[in-house]
């Protein structure tokens, strides 16, 4: 985490930190390259061609729109709770995090069970 790479300009005006994510991405890239070197560059598994008829396009669009709306509502709920908790200065950070988790998790725990 203390590593630094000098960017392109020779004057070294900026330093770019190498983060854990950059290192993980480089390691994954090298691992996949090595796997392809040993196993070859063919498909890992075969999937048959699936055709999407016009009958199925409607339900997919409707469900996609509904999931997008639910996702937006979920995100706005979390942002609203974070803003509300920022105003609660007297409550500890741990208790505030527990409050957000309980508020978001409670409806999910009341949902259908398999």
Order of alpha helices (4+ residues) and beta strands (2+ residues): beta-beta-alpha-alpha-alpha
